[in-house]
Amino acid sequence: MAASIRIFPHRRAIVDAVTENLAIEVRGLRKAYGATVAVDGLDLAVPRGEVFALLGPNGAGKTTTVEILEGFRRPDGGEVRVLGTNPRDATAEWRSRVGIVLQSTGEFEELTVAEVVHHFARYYPNAADPDKVIDRVGLTDKRDSRAERLSGGQKRRLDVALGIIGQPELLFLDEPTTGFDPEARREFWELIRGLAAAGTTILLTTHYLDEAEALADRVGVIAKGRMVALSTPAELGDRRNAMATVHWQGPNGPESERTHTPTATVAALAERFGGEVPALTVSRPTLEDVYLTMIGKEEAA
Ligand code: ATP
């Protein structure tokens, strides 16, 4: 008994330290809409400063999960803490520390970009300079355009500007680059990398596997309301150790070989060709390949 009294405060301190280091903690989360179970016992822990991507097919439960974390939906069961608080008990102070970019907002159509961003800045105790935020999302040329005149991609940039104007500690991005052209996506990725480098925790949902790979420290795959895989993008589905495919141009056309030892294959080819191997490439499954295999298995189960 005496020993446990001595140990207890120490263990408690460790538990508190781990918990304080987490921006998001979810245990056993459940949510059903009538007979449809959207979230089915989900666990998730996102440390502060991490960029975490939530992947999963349509209807897997991503938006429901994120909306519970944002305090917009009540779970049926489980424990949720976001920045140390249950979102159900959210205060204005907590809200000011959380940034949210929803799938589409589309309000304030009559106002200009500058008016909307300046207007939102007033809601936050620690708002960023609105003109700098407009510049950061690449809308300086459009600052005097009415929101209703913006293209789809430009509207998303405005949504992102409103999500970051309060300089949030934690930013939720729900499919942020849908409708962006390739250049706008790259620019957006740079913006996210800048926010992450400044210490912002980011939870992102996306259907773009290259986006998850480009941005996320870790990815979680949700299927049928459960987390079915959780790892770094490079390690998802044991991708790093998956078989490689060596392609080259043979005397009669393209040839390839699947192998666990691509270096040995390439060495043998180099010897056979007496030097440079024509059109040589070595590839491993992409994140998309392993993701689709994983989802296919879950849906068949
Ligand atoms: P997507 O990639 O298509 O956005 P998602 O992973 O975000 O999908 P959710 O929107 O969380 O999935 O939906 C999970 C399940 O819950 C789906 O079967 C969906 O039809 C159902 N659902 C979601 N919202 C509601 C609602 N308000 N009422 C009834 N059912 C809902």
py3Dmol code that shows the C-alpha trace and the ligand (Angstrom):
import py3Dmol

protein = """\
ATOM      1  CA  MET A   1       0.000   0.000   0.000  1.00  0.00           C
ATOM      2  CA  ALA A   2       2.766   2.416   1.050  1.00  0.00           C
ATOM      3  CA  ALA A   3       4.658   1.589  -2.139  1.00  0.00           C
ATOM      4  CA  SER A   4       1.657   2.314  -4.354  1.00  0.00           C
ATOM      5  CA  ILE A   5       1.103   5.663  -2.634  1.00  0.00           C
ATOM      6  CA  ARG A   6       4.694   6.588  -3.366  1.00  0.00           C
ATOM      7  CA  ILE A   7       4.528   5.419  -6.974  1.00  0.00           C
ATOM      8  CA  PHE A   8       1.105   6.790  -7.805  1.00  0.00           C
ATOM      9  CA  PRO A   9       1.922  10.530  -8.118  1.00  0.00           C
ATOM     10  CA  HIS A  10       4.865   9.689 -10.350  1.00  0.00           C
ATOM     11  CA  ARG A  11       2.774   7.491 -12.672  1.00  0.00           C
ATOM     12  CA  ARG A  12       0.087  10.120 -12.695  1.00  0.00           C
ATOM     13  CA  ALA A  13       2.654  12.714 -13.841  1.00  0.00           C
ATOM     14  CA  ILE A  14       3.704  10.454 -16.714  1.00  0.00           C
ATOM     15  CA  VAL A  15       0.100   9.937 -17.792  1.00  0.00           C
ATOM     16  CA  ASP A  16      -0.527  13.699 -17.658  1.00  0.00           C
ATOM     17  CA  ALA A  17       2.622  14.432 -19.673  1.00  0.00           C
ATOM     18  CA  VAL A  18       1.581  11.983 -22.406  1.00  0.00           C
ATOM     19  CA  THR A  19      -1.955  13.337 -22.442  1.00  0.00           C
ATOM     20  CA  GLU A  20      -0.816  16.961 -22.609  1.00  0.00           C
ATOM     21  CA  ASN A  21       1.319  16.086 -25.576  1.00  0.00           C
ATOM     22  CA  LEU A  22      -1.732  14.923 -27.519  1.00  0.00           C
ATOM     23  CA  ALA A  23      -3.803  17.366 -29.558  1.00  0.00           C
ATOM     24  CA  ILE A  24      -6.455  14.707 -30.239  1.00  0.00           C
ATOM     25  CA  GLU A  25      -7.346  11.641 -28.175  1.00  0.00           C
ATOM     26  CA  VAL A  26     -10.180   9.366 -29.172  1.00  0.00           C
ATOM     27  CA  ARG A  27     -11.057   6.034 -27.545  1.00  0.00           C
ATOM     28  CA  GLY A  28     -13.839   3.692 -28.544  1.00  0.00           C
ATOM     29  CA  LEU A  29     -15.733   6.353 -30.510  1.00  0.00           C
ATOM     30  CA  ARG A  30     -19.171   5.296 -31.731  1.00  0.00           C
ATOM     31  CA  LYS A  31     -21.833   7.064 -33.752  1.00  0.00           C
ATOM     32  CA  ALA A  32     -24.864   5.613 -35.548  1.00  0.00           C
ATOM     33  CA  TYR A  33     -27.511   7.297 -37.644  1.00  0.00           C
ATOM     34  CA  GLY A  34     -30.507   5.029 -37.100  1.00  0.00           C
ATOM     35  CA  ALA A  35     -29.440   1.600 -38.320  1.00  0.00           C
ATOM     36  CA  THR A  36     -26.302   2.952 -40.048  1.00  0.00           C
ATOM     37  CA  VAL A  37     -23.218   2.609 -37.886  1.00  0.00           C
ATOM     38  CA  ALA A  38     -20.962   5.425 -39.139  1.00  0.00           C
ATOM     39  CA  VAL A  39     -18.204   5.158 -36.507  1.00  0.00           C
ATOM     40  CA  ASP A  40     -17.683   1.806 -34.838  1.00  0.00           C
ATOM     41  CA  GLY A  41     -15.243   1.892 -31.922  1.00  0.00           C
ATOM     42  CA  LEU A  42     -12.576   4.202 -33.349  1.00  0.00           C
ATOM     43  CA  ASP A  43      -9.305   4.929 -31.522  1.00  0.00           C
ATOM     44  CA  LEU A  44      -7.009   7.780 -32.511  1.00  0.00           C
ATOM     45  CA  ALA A  45      -4.181   9.727 -30.881  1.00  0.00           C
ATOM     46  CA  VAL A  46      -2.598  12.683 -32.670  1.00  0.00           C
ATOM     47  CA  PRO A  47       0.391  14.296 -30.935  1.00  0.00           C
ATOM     48  CA  ARG A  48       0.757  18.057 -30.993  1.00  0.00           C
ATOM     49  CA  GLY A  49       2.641  19.280 -34.057  1.00  0.00           C
ATOM     50  CA  GLU A  50       1.725  16.280 -36.217  1.00  0.00           C
ATOM     51  CA  VAL A  51       0.135  16.389 -39.678  1.00  0.00           C
ATOM     52  CA  PHE A  52      -2.264  13.445 -39.703  1.00  0.00           C
ATOM     53  CA  ALA A  53      -4.209  12.356 -42.790  1.00  0.00           C
ATOM     54  CA  LEU A  54      -7.431  10.395 -42.461  1.00  0.00           C
ATOM     55  CA  LEU A  55      -8.064   8.255 -45.530  1.00  0.00           C
ATOM     56  CA  GLY A  56     -10.971   6.016 -46.384  1.00  0.00           C
ATOM     57  CA  PRO A  57     -13.597   5.333 -49.036  1.00  0.00           C
ATOM     58  CA  ASN A  58     -16.854   7.279 -49.337  1.00  0.00           C
ATOM     59  CA  GLY A  59     -19.064   6.638 -46.352  1.00  0.00           C
ATOM     60  CA  ALA A  60     -16.239   5.227 -44.180  1.00  0.00           C
ATOM     61  CA  GLY A  61     -16.983   7.636 -41.315  1.00  0.00           C
ATOM     62  CA  LYS A  62     -14.308  10.306 -41.781  1.00  0.00           C
ATOM     63  CA  THR A  63     -16.560  13.365 -41.836  1.00  0.00           C
ATOM     64  CA  THR A  64     -18.624  12.049 -38.917  1.00  0.00           C
ATOM     65  CA  THR A  65     -15.431  11.546 -36.881  1.00  0.00           C
ATOM     66  CA  VAL A  66     -14.060  14.969 -37.750  1.00  0.00           C
ATOM     67  CA  GLU A  67     -17.388  16.663 -37.005  1.00  0.00           C
ATOM     68  CA  ILE A  68     -17.424  15.028 -33.550  1.00  0.00           C
ATOM     69  CA  LEU A  69     -13.878  16.286 -32.937  1.00  0.00           C
ATOM     70  CA  GLU A  70     -14.964  19.772 -34.014  1.00  0.00           C
ATOM     71  CA  GLY A  71     -17.894  19.689 -31.584  1.00  0.00           C
ATOM     72  CA  PHE A  72     -20.551  19.753 -34.319  1.00  0.00           C
ATOM     73  CA  ARG A  73     -21.871  16.256 -33.619  1.00  0.00           C
ATOM     74  CA  ARG A  74     -22.525  14.287 -30.428  1.00  0.00           C
ATOM     75  CA  PRO A  75     -21.050  10.782 -30.281  1.00  0.00           C
ATOM     76  CA  ASP A  76     -23.121   7.852 -28.993  1.00  0.00           C
ATOM     77  CA  GLY A  77     -20.167   6.493 -27.049  1.00  0.00           C
ATOM     78  CA  GLY A  78     -16.448   6.686 -26.427  1.00  0.00           C
ATOM     79  CA  GLU A  79     -14.059   9.306 -25.109  1.00  0.00           C
ATOM     80  CA  VAL A  80     -12.939  12.375 -27.032  1.00  0.00           C
ATOM     81  CA  ARG A  81     -10.465  15.045 -26.019  1.00  0.00           C
ATOM     82  CA  VAL A  82      -9.334  17.794 -28.353  1.00  0.00           C
ATOM     83  CA  LEU A  83      -6.694  20.196 -27.000  1.00  0.00           C
ATOM     84  CA  GLY A  84      -7.435  18.655 -23.611  1.00  0.00           C
ATOM     85  CA  THR A  85     -11.177  19.395 -23.732  1.00  0.00           C
ATOM     86  CA  ASN A  86     -14.233  17.350 -24.591  1.00  0.00           C
ATOM     87  CA  PRO A  87     -15.581  19.218 -27.654  1.00  0.00           C
ATOM     88  CA  ARG A  88     -19.070  18.815 -26.187  1.00  0.00           C
ATOM     89  CA  ASP A  89     -18.031  21.283 -23.472  1.00  0.00           C
ATOM     90  CA  ALA A  90     -16.319  23.672 -25.871  1.00  0.00           C
ATOM     91  CA  THR A  91     -15.918  27.268 -24.793  1.00  0.00           C
ATOM     92  CA  ALA A  92     -15.272  30.316 -26.971  1.00  0.00           C
ATOM     93  CA  GLU A  93     -11.644  30.167 -25.799  1.00  0.00           C
ATOM     94  CA  TRP A  94     -11.325  26.552 -27.055  1.00  0.00           C
ATOM     95  CA  ARG A  95     -12.998  27.473 -30.366  1.00  0.00           C
ATOM     96  CA  SER A  96     -10.491  30.273 -30.909  1.00  0.00           C
ATOM     97  CA  ARG A  97      -7.657  27.705 -30.717  1.00  0.00           C
ATOM     98  CA  VAL A  98      -9.200  25.417 -33.332  1.00  0.00           C
ATOM     99  CA  GLY A  99      -9.345  26.221 -37.059  1.00  0.00           C
ATOM    100  CA  ILE A 100     -11.858  24.499 -39.303  1.00  0.00           C
ATOM    101  CA  VAL A 101     -12.017  24.295 -43.073  1.00  0.00           C
ATOM    102  CA  LEU A 102     -15.251  22.583 -43.997  1.00  0.00           C
ATOM    103  CA  GLN A 103     -15.966  20.932 -47.341  1.00  0.00           C
ATOM    104  CA  SER A 104     -17.777  24.052 -48.533  1.00  0.00           C
ATOM    105  CA  THR A 105     -18.943  27.195 -46.846  1.00  0.00           C
ATOM    106  CA  GLY A 106     -20.209  29.517 -49.564  1.00  0.00           C
ATOM    107  CA  GLU A 107     -21.628  32.178 -47.239  1.00  0.00           C
ATOM    108  CA  PHE A 108     -20.803  35.884 -47.565  1.00  0.00           C
ATOM    109  CA  GLU A 109     -21.234  35.790 -51.336  1.00  0.00           C
ATOM    110  CA  GLU A 110     -21.832  39.535 -51.499  1.00  0.00           C
ATOM    111  CA  LEU A 111     -18.678  40.525 -49.642  1.00  0.00           C
ATOM    112  CA  THR A 112     -15.203  40.887 -51.117  1.00  0.00           C
ATOM    113  CA  VAL A 113     -12.354  38.575 -50.161  1.00  0.00           C
ATOM    114  CA  ALA A 114     -10.731  41.322 -48.084  1.00  0.00           C
ATOM    115  CA  GLU A 115     -14.007  42.151 -46.323  1.00  0.00           C
ATOM    116  CA  VAL A 116     -14.686  38.522 -45.391  1.00  0.00           C
ATOM    117  CA  VAL A 117     -11.192  37.891 -44.050  1.00  0.00           C
ATOM    118  CA  HIS A 118     -11.058  41.201 -42.110  1.00  0.00           C
ATOM    119  CA  HIS A 119     -14.527  40.445 -40.728  1.00  0.00           C
ATOM    120  CA  PHE A 120     -13.492  36.978 -39.459  1.00  0.00           C
ATOM    121  CA  ALA A 121     -10.272  38.333 -37.948  1.00  0.00           C
ATOM    122  CA  ARG A 122     -12.362  40.319 -35.455  1.00  0.00           C
ATOM    123  CA  TYR A 123     -13.711  37.119 -33.904  1.00  0.00           C
ATOM    124  CA  TYR A 124     -10.299  35.926 -32.719  1.00  0.00           C
ATOM    125  CA  PRO A 125      -8.201  37.175 -29.812  1.00  0.00           C
ATOM    126  CA  ASN A 126      -4.976  36.281 -31.587  1.00  0.00           C
ATOM    127  CA  ALA A 127      -5.850  36.867 -35.267  1.00  0.00           C
ATOM    128  CA  ALA A 128      -3.179  37.026 -37.947  1.00  0.00           C
ATOM    129  CA  ASP A 129      -2.841  40.082 -40.214  1.00  0.00           C
ATOM    130  CA  PRO A 130      -5.714  39.603 -42.719  1.00  0.00           C
ATOM    131  CA  ASP A 131      -3.708  40.967 -45.658  1.00  0.00           C
ATOM    132  CA  LYS A 132      -0.862  38.567 -44.931  1.00  0.00           C
ATOM    133  CA  VAL A 133      -3.325  35.653 -44.772  1.00  0.00           C
ATOM    134  CA  ILE A 134      -4.893  36.699 -48.100  1.00  0.00           C
ATOM    135  CA  ASP A 135      -1.403  36.749 -49.578  1.00  0.00           C
ATOM    136  CA  ARG A 136      -0.524  33.397 -48.023  1.00  0.00           C
ATOM    137  CA  VAL A 137      -3.475  31.662 -49.678  1.00  0.00           C
ATOM    138  CA  GLY A 138      -2.673  33.314 -53.010  1.00  0.00           C
ATOM    139  CA  LEU A 139      -5.717  35.594 -53.239  1.00  0.00           C
ATOM    140  CA  THR A 140      -4.033  39.014 -53.260  1.00  0.00           C
ATOM    141  CA  ASP A 141      -5.072  39.550 -56.897  1.00  0.00           C
ATOM    142  CA  LYS A 142      -8.659  38.787 -55.902  1.00  0.00           C
ATOM    143  CA  ARG A 143      -8.829  40.736 -52.643  1.00  0.00           C
ATOM    144  CA  ASP A 144     -11.445  43.136 -54.022  1.00  0.00           C
ATOM    145  CA  SER A 145     -13.498  40.488 -55.855  1.00  0.00           C
ATOM    146  CA  ARG A 146     -16.826  39.445 -54.408  1.00  0.00           C
ATOM    147  CA  ALA A 147     -16.802  35.897 -53.029  1.00  0.00           C
ATOM    148  CA  GLU A 148     -19.543  34.873 -55.478  1.00  0.00           C
ATOM    149  CA  ARG A 149     -17.230  35.724 -58.402  1.00  0.00           C
ATOM    150  CA  LEU A 150     -14.426  33.401 -57.298  1.00  0.00           C
ATOM    151  CA  SER A 151     -13.709  30.133 -59.089  1.00  0.00           C
ATOM    152  CA  GLY A 152     -14.204  26.862 -57.166  1.00  0.00           C
ATOM    153  CA  GLY A 153     -10.498  26.617 -56.320  1.00  0.00           C
ATOM    154  CA  GLN A 154     -10.345  30.271 -55.270  1.00  0.00           C
ATOM    155  CA  LYS A 155     -13.351  29.748 -52.978  1.00  0.00           C
ATOM    156  CA  ARG A 156     -11.498  26.878 -51.295  1.00  0.00           C
ATOM    157  CA  ARG A 157      -8.527  29.207 -50.775  1.00  0.00           C
ATOM    158  CA  LEU A 158     -10.859  31.680 -49.110  1.00  0.00           C
ATOM    159  CA  ASP A 159     -12.177  28.843 -46.895  1.00  0.00           C
ATOM    160  CA  VAL A 160      -8.581  28.042 -45.946  1.00  0.00           C
ATOM    161  CA  ALA A 161      -7.910  31.730 -45.177  1.00  0.00           C
ATOM    162  CA  LEU A 162     -10.876  31.718 -42.774  1.00  0.00           C
ATOM    163  CA  GLY A 163      -9.615  28.501 -41.177  1.00  0.00           C
ATOM    164  CA  ILE A 164      -6.188  29.957 -40.393  1.00  0.00           C
ATOM    165  CA  ILE A 165      -7.002  33.617 -39.661  1.00  0.00           C
ATOM    166  CA  GLY A 166      -7.242  32.891 -35.913  1.00  0.00           C
ATOM    167  CA  GLN A 167      -3.751  31.285 -35.877  1.00  0.00           C
ATOM    168  CA  PRO A 168      -5.157  27.987 -34.589  1.00  0.00           C
ATOM    169  CA  GLU A 169      -3.121  25.436 -32.644  1.00  0.00           C
ATOM    170  CA  LEU A 170      -5.102  22.707 -34.375  1.00  0.00           C
ATOM    171  CA  LEU A 171      -6.449  22.897 -37.906  1.00  0.00           C
ATOM    172  CA  PHE A 172      -9.067  20.581 -39.413  1.00  0.00           C
ATOM    173  CA  LEU A 173      -9.034  20.376 -43.193  1.00  0.00           C
ATOM    174  CA  ASP A 174     -11.819  18.365 -44.817  1.00  0.00           C
ATOM    175  CA  GLU A 175     -10.823  17.527 -48.402  1.00  0.00           C
ATOM    176  CA  PRO A 176      -9.079  20.876 -48.737  1.00  0.00           C
ATOM    177  CA  THR A 177      -7.840  20.735 -52.332  1.00  0.00           C
ATOM    178  CA  THR A 178     -10.911  19.382 -54.111  1.00  0.00           C
ATOM    179  CA  GLY A 179     -11.282  21.539 -57.221  1.00  0.00           C
ATOM    180  CA  PHE A 180      -7.732  22.896 -57.159  1.00  0.00           C
ATOM    181  CA  ASP A 181      -5.631  22.847 -60.312  1.00  0.00           C
ATOM    182  CA  PRO A 182      -2.234  21.106 -59.969  1.00  0.00           C
ATOM    183  CA  GLU A 183      -0.343  24.348 -59.420  1.00  0.00           C
ATOM    184  CA  ALA A 184      -2.807  25.532 -56.772  1.00  0.00           C
ATOM    185  CA  ARG A 185      -2.468  22.163 -54.999  1.00  0.00           C
ATOM    186  CA  ARG A 186       1.325  22.503 -54.873  1.00  0.00           C
ATOM    187  CA  GLU A 187       0.980  26.036 -53.510  1.00  0.00           C
ATOM    188  CA  PHE A 188      -1.527  24.819 -50.946  1.00  0.00           C
ATOM    189  CA  TRP A 189       0.857  22.056 -49.871  1.00  0.00           C
ATOM    190  CA  GLU A 190       3.552  24.681 -49.311  1.00  0.00           C
ATOM    191  CA  LEU A 191       1.121  26.652 -47.166  1.00  0.00           C
ATOM    192  CA  ILE A 192       0.333  23.562 -45.073  1.00  0.00           C
ATOM    193  CA  ARG A 193       4.021  22.724 -44.710  1.00  0.00           C
ATOM    194  CA  GLY A 194       4.627  26.279 -43.482  1.00  0.00           C
ATOM    195  CA  LEU A 195       1.842  25.966 -40.889  1.00  0.00           C
ATOM    196  CA  ALA A 196       3.169  22.571 -39.781  1.00  0.00           C
ATOM    197  CA  ALA A 197       6.712  23.947 -39.506  1.00  0.00           C
ATOM    198  CA  ALA A 198       5.341  26.693 -37.255  1.00  0.00           C
ATOM    199  CA  GLY A 199       3.941  23.966 -34.950  1.00  0.00           C
ATOM    200  CA  THR A 200       0.262  23.794 -36.010  1.00  0.00           C
ATOM    201  CA  THR A 201      -1.283  20.344 -35.570  1.00  0.00           C
ATOM    202  CA  ILE A 202      -3.236  19.413 -38.676  1.00  0.00           C
ATOM    203  CA  LEU A 203      -5.902  16.765 -39.221  1.00  0.00           C
ATOM    204  CA  LEU A 204      -6.627  16.379 -42.881  1.00  0.00           C
ATOM    205  CA  THR A 205      -9.114  14.199 -44.724  1.00  0.00           C
ATOM    206  CA  THR A 206      -8.363  13.593 -48.356  1.00  0.00           C
ATOM    207  CA  HIS A 207      -9.079  11.252 -51.242  1.00  0.00           C
ATOM    208  CA  TYR A 208      -5.777  12.202 -52.878  1.00  0.00           C
ATOM    209  CA  LEU A 209      -3.139   9.678 -51.899  1.00  0.00           C
ATOM    210  CA  ASP A 210      -0.340  11.866 -53.242  1.00  0.00           C
ATOM    211  CA  GLU A 211      -1.571  14.651 -50.975  1.00  0.00           C
ATOM    212  CA  ALA A 212      -1.420  12.377 -47.933  1.00  0.00           C
ATOM    213  CA  GLU A 213       2.042  11.254 -48.954  1.00  0.00           C
ATOM    214  CA  ALA A 214       3.251  14.821 -49.551  1.00  0.00           C
ATOM    215  CA  LEU A 215       1.932  16.275 -46.301  1.00  0.00           C
ATOM    216  CA  ALA A 216       1.263  13.697 -43.611  1.00  0.00           C
ATOM    217  CA  ASP A 217       3.591  12.467 -40.886  1.00  0.00           C
ATOM    218  CA  ARG A 218       1.125   9.614 -40.373  1.00  0.00           C
ATOM    219  CA  VAL A 219      -1.920   8.307 -42.165  1.00  0.00           C
ATOM    220  CA  GLY A 220      -4.890   6.458 -40.719  1.00  0.00           C
ATOM    221  CA  VAL A 221      -7.163   4.407 -42.952  1.00  0.00           C
ATOM    222  CA  ILE A 222     -10.816   4.183 -41.906  1.00  0.00           C
ATOM    223  CA  ALA A 223     -13.137   1.559 -43.342  1.00  0.00           C
ATOM    224  CA  LYS A 224     -16.649   0.867 -42.074  1.00  0.00           C
ATOM    225  CA  GLY A 225     -16.127   3.203 -39.129  1.00  0.00           C
ATOM    226  CA  ARG A 226     -12.951   1.518 -37.833  1.00  0.00           C
ATOM    227  CA  MET A 227      -9.277   2.350 -38.083  1.00  0.00           C
ATOM    228  CA  VAL A 228      -7.872  -0.491 -40.174  1.00  0.00           C
ATOM    229  CA  ALA A 229      -4.311   0.814 -40.643  1.00  0.00           C
ATOM    230  CA  LEU A 230      -2.145   3.464 -39.045  1.00  0.00           C
ATOM    231  CA  SER A 231       1.439   4.251 -40.009  1.00  0.00           C
ATOM    232  CA  THR A 232       3.723   6.646 -41.838  1.00  0.00           C
ATOM    233  CA  PRO A 233       2.867   6.938 -45.552  1.00  0.00           C
ATOM    234  CA  ALA A 234       6.106   5.114 -46.437  1.00  0.00           C
ATOM    235  CA  GLU A 235       5.266   2.154 -44.221  1.00  0.00           C
ATOM    236  CA  LEU A 236       1.561   1.732 -44.949  1.00  0.00           C
ATOM    237  CA  GLY A 237       0.750  -1.883 -45.783  1.00  0.00           C
ATOM    238  CA  ASP A 238       4.444  -2.757 -45.263  1.00  0.00           C
ATOM    239  CA  ARG A 239       5.077  -0.976 -48.553  1.00  0.00           C
ATOM    240  CA  ARG A 240       8.790  -0.561 -47.904  1.00  0.00           C
ATOM    241  CA  ASN A 241       9.276  -4.334 -47.871  1.00  0.00           C
ATOM    242  CA  ALA A 242       6.893  -5.083 -50.715  1.00  0.00           C
ATOM    243  CA  MET A 243       8.199  -6.721 -53.881  1.00  0.00           C
ATOM    244  CA  ALA A 244       9.861  -4.375 -56.350  1.00  0.00           C
ATOM    245  CA  THR A 245       9.380  -4.481 -60.098  1.00  0.00           C
ATOM    246  CA  VAL A 246      12.391  -3.979 -62.357  1.00  0.00           C
ATOM    247  CA  HIS A 247      11.572  -2.766 -65.888  1.00  0.00           C
ATOM    248  CA  TRP A 248      14.002  -2.522 -68.794  1.00  0.00           C
ATOM    249  CA  GLN A 249      14.077  -2.562 -72.573  1.00  0.00           C
ATOM    250  CA  GLY A 250      15.035  -6.037 -73.826  1.00  0.00           C
ATOM    251  CA  PRO A 251      16.106  -6.913 -77.377  1.00  0.00           C
ATOM    252  CA  ASN A 252      12.490  -7.771 -78.291  1.00  0.00           C
ATOM    253  CA  GLY A 253      10.618  -5.110 -76.317  1.00  0.00           C
ATOM    254  CA  PRO A 254       9.917  -4.033 -72.727  1.00  0.00           C
ATOM    255  CA  GLU A 255      10.626  -6.635 -70.040  1.00  0.00           C
ATOM    256  CA  SER A 256      10.017  -6.721 -66.286  1.00  0.00           C
ATOM    257  CA  GLU A 257      10.646  -8.876 -63.241  1.00  0.00           C
ATOM    258  CA  ARG A 258       9.019  -8.802 -59.811  1.00  0.00           C
ATOM    259  CA  THR A 259      11.565  -9.476 -57.093  1.00  0.00           C
ATOM    260  CA  HIS A 260      12.460  -9.102 -53.419  1.00  0.00           C
ATOM    261  CA  THR A 261      16.090  -8.493 -54.459  1.00  0.00           C
ATOM    262  CA  PRO A 262      16.029  -5.731 -57.096  1.00  0.00           C
ATOM    263  CA  THR A 263      19.689  -4.839 -56.542  1.00  0.00           C
ATOM    264  CA  ALA A 264      20.745  -8.360 -57.513  1.00  0.00           C
ATOM    265  CA  THR A 265      18.440  -8.239 -60.556  1.00  0.00           C
ATOM    266  CA  VAL A 266      19.907  -4.904 -61.680  1.00  0.00           C
ATOM    267  CA  ALA A 267      23.473  -6.187 -61.156  1.00  0.00           C
ATOM    268  CA  ALA A 268      22.709  -9.262 -63.270  1.00  0.00           C
ATOM    269  CA  LEU A 269      21.149  -7.085 -65.976  1.00  0.00           C
ATOM    270  CA  ALA A 270      24.161  -4.732 -65.979  1.00  0.00           C
ATOM    271  CA  GLU A 271      26.410  -7.716 -66.538  1.00  0.00           C
ATOM    272  CA  ARG A 272      24.174  -9.092 -69.269  1.00  0.00           C
ATOM    273  CA  PHE A 273      24.058  -5.748 -71.111  1.00  0.00           C
ATOM    274  CA  GLY A 274      27.752  -5.066 -70.473  1.00  0.00           C
ATOM    275  CA  GLY A 275      27.035  -1.708 -68.831  1.00  0.00           C
ATOM    276  CA  GLU A 276      24.047   0.622 -69.037  1.00  0.00           C
ATOM    277  CA  VAL A 277      20.661  -1.194 -68.955  1.00  0.00           C
ATOM    278  CA  PRO A 278      18.256   0.431 -71.479  1.00  0.00           C
ATOM    279  CA  ALA A 279      15.210   2.231 -69.951  1.00  0.00           C
ATOM    280  CA  LEU A 280      15.900   0.807 -66.478  1.00  0.00           C
ATOM    281  CA  THR A 281      13.430   1.586 -63.692  1.00  0.00           C
ATOM    282  CA  VAL A 282      12.836  -0.012 -60.299  1.00  0.00           C
ATOM    283  CA  SER A 283       9.463   0.616 -58.653  1.00  0.00           C
ATOM    284  CA  ARG A 284       7.589  -0.453 -55.543  1.00  0.00           C
ATOM    285  CA  PRO A 285       3.820  -0.269 -54.966  1.00  0.00           C
ATOM    286  CA  THR A 286       2.611   3.311 -54.611  1.00  0.00           C
ATOM    287  CA  LEU A 287       0.653   4.473 -51.585  1.00  0.00           C
ATOM    288  CA  GLU A 288      -2.411   4.292 -53.835  1.00  0.00           C
ATOM    289  CA  ASP A 289      -1.648   0.652 -54.743  1.00  0.00           C
ATOM    290  CA  VAL A 290      -1.412  -0.490 -51.114  1.00  0.00           C
ATOM    291  CA  TYR A 291      -4.379   1.646 -50.091  1.00  0.00           C
ATOM    292  CA  LEU A 292      -6.633   0.182 -52.795  1.00  0.00           C
ATOM    293  CA  THR A 293      -5.566  -3.362 -51.907  1.00  0.00           C
ATOM    294  CA  MET A 294      -6.274  -2.683 -48.230  1.00  0.00           C
ATOM    295  CA  ILE A 295      -9.695  -1.137 -48.882  1.00  0.00           C
ATOM    296  CA  GLY A 296     -10.592  -3.940 -51.301  1.00  0.00           C
ATOM    297  CA  LYS A 297      -9.870  -6.529 -48.577  1.00  0.00           C
ATOM    298  CA  GLU A 298     -11.877  -4.596 -45.970  1.00  0.00           C
ATOM    299  CA  GLU A 299     -14.875  -4.272 -48.265  1.00  0.00           C
ATOM    300  CA  ALA A 300     -14.760  -7.960 -49.152  1.00  0.00           C
ATOM    301  CA  ALA A 301     -14.577  -8.912 -45.445  1.00  0.00           C
TER     302      ALA A 301
END
"""
ligand_1 = """\
31
ATP
P -16.974 10.755 -47.837
O -15.587 10.316 -48.206
O -17.971 10.363 -48.882
O -17.066 12.189 -47.408
P -17.039 9.846 -45.058
O -15.968 8.853 -44.776
O -16.804 11.241 -44.629
O -17.436 9.802 -46.595
P -19.445 9.974 -43.426
O -19.974 11.204 -44.097
O -18.912 10.131 -42.054
O -18.348 9.258 -44.351
O -20.627 8.903 -43.438
C -20.524 7.651 -42.768
C -21.856 6.915 -42.894
O -22.869 7.601 -42.150
C -22.380 6.804 -44.319
O -23.008 5.553 -44.458
C -23.402 7.928 -44.410
O -24.405 7.616 -45.343
C -23.940 7.993 -42.996
N -24.344 9.375 -42.623
C -23.535 10.444 -42.549
N -24.217 11.542 -42.121
C -25.508 11.138 -41.925
C -26.705 11.784 -41.476
N -26.711 13.071 -41.142
N -27.818 11.026 -41.411
C -27.825 9.735 -41.728
N -26.728 9.053 -42.148
C -25.582 9.737 -42.245
"""
view = py3Dmol.view(width=600, height=400)
view.addModel(protein, "pdb")
view.setStyle({"model": 0}, {"cartoon": {"style": "trace"}})
view.addModel(ligand_1, "xyz")
view.setStyle({"model": 1}, {"stick": {}})
view.zoomTo()
view.show()
